Amino acid sequence: MKMLARLTLAVVTCMAAATAFAQAFPARPVRIIVPFPAGGTTDILARQISAELAARWGQPVIVDNKGGASGTIGSEMLVQSARGH
């Protein structure tokens, strides 16, 4: 449940930050990294949110499940993508 609250907070923050960009946001497809296997509650919620975001933004929103090591694998992917690797 704690991860679900974090995911929801992250999505709401992204939606609020979108209004601050001077250029059209997003300019390319968006990827949501879910650090748990597909089929769980977090995955289902991420897919529902991604469908709504795709409709609002007019860009594809991709849910990328990277489960394993209690969320460490997905978290590492997120850190690497933020660094531009």
VOTORPA-68323 format. One record per residue: x, y, z of N, C-alpha, C, O in turn; residue number from 1. Coordinates in Angstrom, 3 decimals. Example, Ala and Ser with C-alpha at 12.3 -4.5 7.8 and 13.67 -1.06 7.14 Angstrom:
BEGIN
+----------+----------+----------+----------+----------+----------+----------+----------+----------+----------+----------+----------+-----+
|      n_x |      n_y |      n_z |     ca_x |     ca_y |     ca_z |      c_x |      c_y |      c_z |      o_x |      o_y |      o_z | num |
+----------+----------+----------+----------+----------+----------+----------+----------+----------+----------+----------+----------+-----+
|   13.190 |   -5.690 |    7.800 |   12.300 |   -4.500 |    7.800 |   13.200 |   -3.300 |    7.800 |   14.236 |   -3.319 |    8.465 |   1 |
|   12.850 |   -2.250 |    7.080 |   13.670 |   -1.060 |    7.140 |   12.900 |    0.030 |    7.870 |   13.409 |    1.138 |    8.039 |   2 |
+----------+----------+----------+----------+----------+----------+----------+----------+----------+----------+----------+----------+-----+
***
This chain:
BEGIN
+----------+----------+----------+----------+----------+----------+----------+----------+----------+----------+----------+----------+-----+
|      n_x |      n_y |      n_z |     ca_x |     ca_y |     ca_z |      c_x |      c_y |      c_z |      o_x |      o_y |      o_z | num |
+----------+----------+----------+----------+----------+----------+----------+----------+----------+----------+----------+----------+-----+
|    0.828 |   -1.192 |    0.000 |    0.000 |    0.000 |    0.000 |    0.868 |    1.250 |    0.000 |    0.507 |    2.265 |   -0.595 |   1 |
|    2.011 |    1.171 |    0.668 |    2.905 |    2.319 |    0.733 |    3.413 |    2.686 |   -0.658 |    3.522 |    3.866 |   -0.988 |   2 |
|    3.729 |    1.661 |   -1.487 |    4.223 |    1.912 |   -2.839 |    3.123 |    2.518 |   -3.697 |    3.392 |    3.367 |   -4.546 |   3 |
|    1.899 |    2.091 |   -3.480 |    0.759 |    2.623 |   -4.213 |    0.602 |    4.117 |   -3.946 |    0.326 |    4.892 |   -4.862 |   4 |
|    0.777 |    4.512 |   -2.699 |    0.690 |    5.931 |   -2.346 |    1.824 |    6.717 |   -2.987 |    1.618 |    7.848 |   -3.428 |   5 |
|    3.014 |    6.137 |   -3.046 |    4.152 |    6.813 |   -3.676 |    3.932 |    6.992 |   -5.165 |    4.221 |    8.052 |   -5.720 |   6 |
|    3.413 |    5.941 |   -5.819 |    3.154 |    6.011 |   -7.251 |    2.117 |    7.086 |   -7.554 |    2.281 |    7.868 |   -8.490 |   7 |
|    1.057 |    7.122 |   -6.765 |    0.021 |    8.124 |   -6.958 |    0.586 |    9.524 |   -6.762 |    0.278 |   10.427 |   -7.539 |   8 |
|    1.400 |    9.716 |   -5.743 |    2.020 |   11.018 |   -5.492 |    2.926 |   11.425 |   -6.643 |    2.935 |   12.588 |   -7.047 |   9 |
|    3.692 |   10.472 |   -7.177 |    4.592 |   10.772 |   -8.287 |    3.818 |   11.197 |   -9.527 |    4.216 |   12.136 |  -10.216 |  10 |
|    2.722 |   10.518 |   -9.815 |    1.924 |   10.859 |  -10.987 |    1.272 |   12.226 |  -10.826 |    1.268 |   13.026 |  -11.761 |  11 |
|    0.726 |   12.494 |   -9.660 |    0.103 |   13.797 |   -9.412 |    1.135 |   14.916 |   -9.519 |    0.846 |   15.983 |  -10.059 |  12 |
|    2.331 |   14.671 |   -9.008 |    3.402 |   15.669 |   -9.110 |    3.765 |   15.929 |  -10.562 |    3.955 |   17.078 |  -10.960 |  13 |
|    3.863 |   14.873 |  -11.353 |    4.163 |   15.042 |  -12.781 |    3.071 |   15.834 |  -13.486 |    3.361 |   16.681 |  -14.331 |  14 |
|    1.838 |   15.565 |  -13.147 |    0.733 |   16.285 |  -13.779 |    0.770 |   17.764 |  -13.399 |    0.507 |   18.624 |  -14.239 |  15 |
|    1.090 |   18.062 |  -12.153 |    1.163 |   19.453 |  -11.716 |    2.355 |   20.161 |  -12.346 |    2.267 |   21.339 |  -12.694 |  16 |
|    3.464 |   19.453 |  -12.492 |    4.664 |   20.059 |  -13.073 |    4.502 |   20.309 |  -14.564 |    5.183 |   21.170 |  -15.121 |  17 |
|    3.623 |   19.579 |  -15.212 |    3.437 |   19.734 |  -16.656 |    2.987 |   21.140 |  -17.020 |    3.292 |   21.621 |  -18.112 |  18 |
|    2.276 |   21.798 |  -16.135 |    1.798 |   23.147 |  -16.432 |    2.925 |   24.172 |  -16.361 |    2.770 |   25.282 |  -16.870 |  19 |
|    4.056 |   23.830 |  -15.743 |    5.161 |   24.769 |  -15.585 |    6.092 |   24.796 |  -16.796 |    6.912 |   25.708 |  -16.909 |  20 |
|    5.993 |   23.839 |  -17.690 |    6.878 |   23.786 |  -18.846 |    6.468 |   24.815 |  -19.893 |    5.280 |   24.995 |  -20.159 |  21 |
|    7.459 |   25.497 |  -20.493 |    7.178 |   26.466 |  -21.540 |    6.867 |   25.766 |  -22.858 |    6.050 |   26.254 |  -23.639 |  22 |
|    7.509 |   24.626 |  -23.115 |    7.232 |   23.872 |  -24.333 |    6.119 |   22.879 |  -24.071 |    5.745 |   22.621 |  -22.927 |  23 |
|    5.603 |   22.330 |  -25.150 |    4.538 |   21.334 |  -25.010 |    5.098 |   20.114 |  -24.278 |    6.169 |   19.611 |  -24.620 |  24 |
|    4.378 |   19.655 |  -23.289 |    4.813 |   18.496 |  -22.519 |    3.799 |   17.394 |  -22.679 |    2.603 |   17.683 |  -22.640 |  25 |
|    4.163 |   16.240 |  -22.844 |    5.491 |   15.720 |  -23.140 |    5.757 |   15.778 |  -24.644 |    4.838 |   15.664 |  -25.455 |  26 |
|    6.988 |   15.950 |  -24.988 |    7.376 |   16.041 |  -26.388 |    7.688 |   14.668 |  -26.977 |    7.893 |   14.551 |  -28.185 |  27 |
|    7.726 |   13.639 |  -26.153 |    8.006 |   12.274 |  -26.597 |    7.259 |   11.305 |  -25.674 |    6.725 |   11.725 |  -24.647 |  28 |
|    7.215 |   10.022 |  -26.026 |    6.506 |    9.058 |  -25.172 |    7.054 |    9.050 |  -23.740 |    8.245 |    9.253 |  -23.503 |  29 |
|    6.147 |    8.809 |  -22.805 |    6.486 |    8.790 |  -21.377 |    6.506 |    7.335 |  -20.910 |    5.667 |    6.531 |  -21.318 |  30 |
|    7.472 |    7.008 |  -20.052 |    7.577 |    5.648 |  -19.513 |    7.405 |    5.698 |  -18.009 |    8.093 |    6.450 |  -17.319 |  31 |
|    6.480 |    4.888 |  -17.503 |    6.282 |    4.733 |  -16.067 |    6.945 |    3.415 |  -15.676 |    6.560 |    2.354 |  -16.167 |  32 |
|    7.938 |    3.481 |  -14.797 |    8.618 |    2.284 |  -14.332 |    7.935 |    1.795 |  -13.057 |    7.887 |    2.506 |  -12.053 |  33 |
|    7.414 |    0.584 |  -13.110 |    6.783 |   -0.051 |  -11.953 |    7.758 |   -1.102 |  -11.438 |    8.035 |   -2.072 |  -12.144 |  34 |
|    8.286 |   -0.937 |  -10.227 |    9.318 |   -1.862 |   -9.734 |    8.770 |   -3.179 |   -9.178 |    9.368 |   -3.775 |   -8.283 |  35 |
|    7.644 |   -3.624 |   -9.707 |    7.031 |   -4.873 |   -9.275 |    6.548 |   -5.643 |  -10.491 |    6.362 |   -5.048 |  -11.552 |  36 |
|    6.339 |   -6.959 |  -10.370 |    5.879 |   -7.761 |  -11.508 |    4.489 |   -7.337 |  -11.998 |    3.698 |   -6.756 |  -11.255 |  37 |
|    4.221 |   -7.642 |  -13.254 |    2.915 |   -7.333 |  -13.845 |    1.815 |   -8.144 |  -13.169 |    2.044 |   -9.259 |  -12.700 |  38 |
|    0.628 |   -7.568 |  -13.129 |   -0.536 |   -8.263 |  -12.596 |   -0.909 |   -7.894 |  -11.186 |   -1.994 |   -8.249 |  -10.724 |  39 |
|   -0.033 |   -7.187 |  -10.483 |   -0.328 |   -6.796 |   -9.110 |   -1.106 |   -5.488 |   -9.052 |   -1.407 |   -4.885 |  -10.082 |  40 |
|   -1.420 |   -5.066 |   -7.859 |   -2.183 |   -3.842 |   -7.659 |   -1.458 |   -2.617 |   -8.209 |   -2.085 |   -1.752 |   -8.821 |  41 |
|   -0.161 |   -2.537 |   -8.001 |    0.608 |   -1.395 |   -8.486 |    0.586 |   -1.343 |  -10.008 |    0.467 |   -0.264 |  -10.590 |  42 |
|    0.698 |   -2.493 |  -10.655 |    0.657 |   -2.557 |  -12.116 |   -0.705 |   -2.126 |  -12.640 |   -0.785 |   -1.351 |  -13.592 |  43 |
|   -1.755 |   -2.612 |  -12.040 |   -3.113 |   -2.274 |  -12.481 |   -3.354 |   -0.777 |  -12.344 |   -3.899 |   -0.151 |  -13.254 |  44 |
|   -2.957 |   -0.203 |  -11.226 |   -3.129 |    1.238 |  -11.022 |   -2.304 |    2.036 |  -12.027 |   -2.787 |    3.025 |  -12.579 |  45 |
|   -1.068 |    1.616 |  -12.267 |   -0.214 |    2.323 |  -13.222 |   -0.820 |    2.289 |  -14.621 |   -0.747 |    3.282 |  -15.345 |  46 |
|   -1.408 |    1.181 |  -15.009 |   -2.024 |    1.076 |  -16.336 |   -3.266 |    1.944 |  -16.452 |   -3.514 |    2.525 |  -17.509 |  47 |
|   -4.048 |    2.044 |  -15.390 |   -5.219 |    2.920 |  -15.415 |   -4.791 |    4.382 |  -15.520 |   -5.372 |    5.153 |  -16.285 |  48 |
|   -3.783 |    4.753 |  -14.757 |   -3.282 |    6.123 |  -14.796 |   -2.653 |    6.425 |  -16.152 |   -2.840 |    7.514 |  -16.693 |  49 |
|   -1.909 |    5.469 |  -16.703 |   -1.251 |    5.706 |  -17.996 |   -2.270 |    5.920 |  -19.105 |   -2.037 |    6.731 |  -20.001 |  50 |
|   -3.386 |    5.216 |  -19.066 |   -4.421 |    5.398 |  -20.086 |   -4.995 |    6.813 |  -20.018 |   -5.218 |    7.446 |  -21.050 |  51 |
|   -5.231 |    7.300 |  -18.816 |   -5.764 |    8.660 |  -18.646 |   -4.742 |    9.716 |  -19.075 |   -5.090 |   10.688 |  -19.744 |  52 |
|   -3.487 |    9.517 |  -18.686 |   -2.449 |   10.475 |  -19.074 |   -2.256 |   10.506 |  -20.589 |   -2.088 |   11.578 |  -21.170 |  53 |
|   -2.278 |    9.348 |  -21.226 |   -2.126 |    9.288 |  -22.684 |   -3.252 |   10.042 |  -23.379 |   -3.020 |   10.738 |  -24.368 |  54 |
|   -4.457 |    9.907 |  -22.870 |   -5.593 |   10.616 |  -23.459 |   -5.455 |   12.131 |  -23.280 |   -5.754 |   12.896 |  -24.198 |  55 |
|   -5.010 |   12.556 |  -22.120 |   -4.876 |   14.000 |  -21.849 |   -3.696 |   14.629 |  -22.578 |   -3.799 |   15.741 |  -23.094 |  56 |
|   -2.576 |   13.914 |  -22.619 |   -1.358 |   14.473 |  -23.188 |   -1.236 |   14.258 |  -24.689 |   -0.481 |   14.971 |  -25.350 |  57 |
|   -1.959 |   13.298 |  -25.238 |   -1.838 |   13.000 |  -26.654 |   -0.522 |   12.334 |  -27.009 |   -0.083 |   12.398 |  -28.157 |  58 |
|    0.102 |   11.706 |  -26.051 |    1.370 |   10.983 |  -26.233 |    1.228 |    9.598 |  -25.605 |    0.486 |    9.423 |  -24.639 |  59 |
|    1.935 |    8.625 |  -26.150 |    1.900 |    7.292 |  -25.531 |    2.524 |    7.317 |  -24.133 |    3.543 |    7.968 |  -23.904 |  60 |
|    1.903 |    6.610 |  -23.224 |    2.444 |    6.433 |  -21.874 |    2.617 |    4.931 |  -21.681 |    1.643 |    4.178 |  -21.688 |  61 |
|    3.862 |    4.504 |  -21.509 |    4.208 |    3.086 |  -21.468 |    4.471 |    2.658 |  -20.033 |    5.239 |    3.306 |  -19.322 |  62 |
|    3.838 |    1.569 |  -19.602 |    4.086 |    1.003 |  -18.283 |    5.140 |   -0.081 |  -18.449 |    4.949 |   -1.039 |  -19.196 |  63 |
|    6.251 |    0.081 |  -17.746 |    7.388 |   -0.835 |  -17.845 |    7.593 |   -1.505 |  -16.488 |    8.118 |   -0.894 |  -15.557 |  64 |
|    7.170 |   -2.782 |  -16.383 |    7.314 |   -3.530 |  -15.133 |    8.713 |   -4.113 |  -15.034 |    9.138 |   -4.865 |  -15.911 |  65 |
|    9.428 |   -3.772 |  -13.980 |   10.772 |   -4.289 |  -13.725 |   10.811 |   -4.829 |  -12.302 |   11.394 |   -4.216 |  -11.407 |  66 |
|   10.191 |   -5.969 |  -12.108 |   10.131 |   -6.565 |  -10.784 |   11.400 |   -7.318 |  -10.430 |   12.172 |   -7.712 |  -11.304 |  67 |
|   11.599 |   -7.508 |   -9.157 |   12.737 |   -8.279 |   -8.670 |   13.509 |   -7.545 |   -7.608 |   13.541 |   -6.314 |   -7.586 |  68 |
|   14.127 |   -8.294 |   -6.733 |   14.964 |   -7.767 |   -5.649 |   14.213 |   -6.749 |   -4.793 |   14.768 |   -5.724 |   -4.396 |  69 |
|   12.962 |   -7.041 |   -4.519 |   12.109 |   -6.187 |   -3.674 |   12.034 |   -4.748 |   -4.161 |   12.006 |   -3.816 |   -3.357 |  70 |
|   12.000 |   -4.567 |   -5.480 |   11.865 |   -3.230 |   -6.055 |   13.180 |   -2.567 |   -6.409 |   13.180 |   -1.477 |   -6.981 |  71 |
|   14.289 |   -3.187 |   -6.090 |   15.597 |   -2.577 |   -6.331 |   15.903 |   -2.442 |   -7.818 |   16.457 |   -1.427 |   -8.239 |  72 |
|   15.558 |   -3.435 |   -8.613 |   15.856 |   -3.400 |  -10.047 |   15.137 |   -2.236 |  -10.715 |   15.750 |   -1.475 |  -11.463 |  73 |
|   13.859 |   -2.094 |  -10.453 |   13.097 |   -0.973 |  -11.021 |   13.581 |    0.364 |  -10.520 |   13.622 |    1.331 |  -11.281 |  74 |
|   13.951 |    0.441 |   -9.249 |   14.456 |    1.692 |   -8.687 |   15.785 |    2.084 |   -9.326 |   16.026 |    3.264 |   -9.583 |  75 |
|   16.646 |    1.104 |   -9.581 |   17.916 |    1.395 |  -10.245 |   17.696 |    1.886 |  -11.673 |   18.399 |    2.782 |  -12.140 |  76 |
|   16.715 |    1.297 |  -12.370 |   16.391 |    1.764 |  -13.730 |   15.946 |    3.220 |  -13.696 |   16.329 |    4.011 |  -14.558 |  77 |
|   15.145 |    3.569 |  -12.710 |   14.669 |    4.932 |  -12.586 |   15.821 |    5.900 |  -12.368 |   15.866 |    6.959 |  -12.993 |  78 |
|   16.750 |    5.553 |  -11.492 |   17.903 |    6.414 |  -11.222 |   18.759 |    6.581 |  -12.472 |   19.212 |    7.685 |  -12.772 |  79 |
|   18.982 |    5.485 |  -13.205 |   19.788 |    5.560 |  -14.422 |   19.112 |    6.385 |  -15.499 |   19.785 |    7.107 |  -16.234 |  80 |
|   17.790 |    6.293 |  -15.609 |   17.093 |    7.066 |  -16.638 |   17.100 |    8.546 |  -16.295 |   17.125 |    9.391 |  -17.189 |  81 |
|   17.078 |    8.865 |  -15.011 |   17.127 |   10.272 |  -14.602 |   18.483 |   10.892 |  -14.900 |   18.582 |   12.098 |  -15.123 |  82 |
|   19.525 |   10.070 |  -14.905 |   20.871 |   10.548 |  -15.202 |   21.135 |   10.626 |  -16.698 |   22.155 |   11.166 |  -17.125 |  83 |
|   20.221 |   10.090 |  -17.488 |   20.393 |   10.128 |  -18.927 |   21.154 |    8.964 |  -19.511 |   21.628 |    9.054 |  -20.644 |  84 |
|   21.290 |    7.872 |  -18.779 |   22.006 |    6.688 |  -19.275 |   21.111 |    5.809 |  -20.064 |   21.546 |    4.768 |  -20.557 |  85 |
+----------+----------+----------+----------+----------+----------+----------+----------+----------+----------+----------+----------+-----+
***
